[in-house]
């Protein structure tokens, strides 16, 4: 058992925030505070691996094809330790859709486990791997620094800039010159001969490599004629690619049925196309081969998203209130997996905002706790007084160190308190409705606006009536108009939902009357 002391907390540069991924919901706070690295994956985002501050590796979830590496195929909601990986110091992790999982360590070793129907584990067989096994063929003398997985294939980058690939090869994604599956790691030599690779990425059925001169190699080649080498980052979605140049420009190409290229339309692009980012310099692009969602981060710290967002197609870059591209995938991707291995930033310096975020719901120096649905939320009176007029009045009248809350759920109230520490909310739209109720009750205008924005981005045919009802109830006029127009534009599908059948009589009457004025029922 690791003992956490106050001095140890100060040694941590920051806590890894995994609370926005539901698979971690049952972990106690004391366990969450130990997580240093994490990855959420699987067809329903129901599998997770994480590494603690003392380099122990744990897994939990549904365990499809033995992808948790626990030696069996039993699902588990309790974290179980993967003994063979403890102390290995993971530097890169990727996963496929089987799923299979591949990691590399600081020693340059590669381990793989999980689904192996196409030899994507690189062991020469097609038998699923229930425990992490060293990938040895052609790699024992190599030091691997990065791994990337497509649907059922794997590629690895060595410290010398070589790329090895194996697994499913129906589209030539392992670069062997044929379309035969590759059972063991094989160096990609044809298109990368005498070239030094610095970054790799995989889509479902493609592989990408960034060369040391900034050129991007894959199904298409991106190369800008510039006197200085490009320090390009590349990220792949299901069937699209994003590339970031050292000048902060973003290029996109591939499939575009969900607007994932950010070009303002849904036309596929065979060649790299420059995305309009309002002259903002980008410092990161993000995509994941399991989804059609795209994201980017600006130099000033703003996060943009586009593509498939909870079923909607967003064809142009959209400014969010998030502070990290990870939040985009947690809240809006389908499935809500992590697009890369989440890691604590190694920088010892923390901004004021980062420091406050780290101390939220931490019992070490808190002086007040809220009891909601039998659970504790640890906070600081001074911060609450500064941030919220309601608490300034309440806490000036009481010196209690514990307050019970009955009007709101634990999920909603915790999200409210976290907002006071971070200025952001990370909730799906259905839960944001409850937070909208709270924001209205406490007269938190900005929080109310954030809730409305979250609900707008997450509206679907199934939940449109529920969200419209909430907008009416909480007198959110702008949101009400947005939800109403969505319902009218998707009238046939919306009227077939259970929510429409259960609609309040007065609301239904008003809806039909207003929709008629809009001409919704004309032939």
Phi, psi and omega in degrees: 000125179277127179268125181262120180250162178305319180294327180294321177303318183292336179285336179287129181292322174191160176271144177279122183271100179252004185297339181283350177262119186304332183299338179267003190298330184270356178286135179291155182306323181294333176281318180301326182288348180270349188285126180252328177222150180203154176214132176247131185211185180103161186296338177237020182056037184253015176234146181210146171237146173211155181242134181268175182296339177255027173061030168270143183247129181235157178222151174205158178131200188278340170065040177300133178057024180071026187288353177275349176072027185263001179092001179210184179243023180280134175285157181208131173266348175265131179300135176240141185279138174262093190301320186295338182263349183297131180082003185278343179058081182287132178248340180209140179217141175213166184212156177255193183264356180301315356265155166243155184234137179227136177230160166231151186251174178298337177279356180086009178279151178242129176240145181218150178197168179104213184298137184218028183296342181236023180064028182288352174274350174073021182257009177084359179240179172239023178271134179300146180256116185273345177226153179301130180234142179294129175272110192252326187302121177065004182243351185300327181265005182253152174250107183274133182251340184207142175233153177214141181239139167265201180305306181220029175224165185224142172230152183224140180249131179264167181294340178272002179085016176269153178239131175244145184218152178199163178106210184299137188218030184295337179247015181077021187289347176266000172066032183268354182092358177225186176243018176280141178300148183251110189284340181222162180303133179225135181292134176277105188249328187302294184279346182248015180301129179062023178244149179251120182264139181241347182204142180228158176201157179227137164268189179304312186229028178215164177229146180232145177222135176258127181273165182293347175265007177092354180287140178256121181255135178177207176305329172230161182246131176250121178210118177262137179282099179224150182292332182256148178299143178273135174260083190266141170249141180233143178221140184244134170267198181305311181213031176219162183228142173243138177229133181250126179269168181289349175270004177084014178268150181243127174251149179220149175201163180115208181291152187213026185292342178248012182076019186291350176273346177070026183269358181091357177218187181243023180277131176298151180233119179280337182242152179305130182238131181288130180270138176282114179243029178055040176063013176281138176279125180268146178240353179203141170239150184219136175201162181219137186293352178271353186217175179249028182261142178233151178209159177208156179238136182272166179298331180275001175095004178279150182244128177252152174218157176197173183095212182282117181234098183051047175092342179269152176259115178252105192273348179236156181300136185234125180287130179251175174263009181285160175251357182215145175295336178301323181297326179301315183285327178295322188260335190231347180280156176231109359284162185275068180267175172271138184278347175204178178289118178286134180220148173292135177296133183282354182289130182286338184279133177242135172288169177302315181299317180294321180296317179295318180300320182293326184276350179298132179058031174253122186285349190303309182237015178288154178235012179204142174227141174260137177253112183229123181053036178080006181244152181263143171232118186266129184220185183233124185302316184300316181294318180297321178295320180293322191267341189216123180299324179301313182287329178300315179291315183296312187282343174284344182257353183218148174245022178296148176255006175212132181231129178270139179241126182244342189282333185234157180285163179300315182300314182290315184290323177295320178297323178295311181296322178295324176301321179296335179269334191236345184068013179229160172234143179230079182224146170293159187302324181296322178282332178296338176298316178296323178289329175297320176301313180297316180299322177293317182295319182269002179058043178266091188298313183294319178298321178299319180293319178298320178298316180297319179296318179297317180294319179300317182291336185255010183290138177225172178298326182288321186256002187301316181293320178300316181289324175298316179300318179295319180298320178294314183299320185260014174055040176265086191299315181297317178294320179301315180296320179297312181296320179299312180297322177298315180299318180295319181289341179235040192302314184300311181292319183295319183288350178264001182275159178294326180298323178292320180296328182266010187296140176305139187301312182294321179294320179297316180300314179294323180296312181297319180297313182291320179296325177297319179296332177278356180079024185290337185254013177283149178288000000 
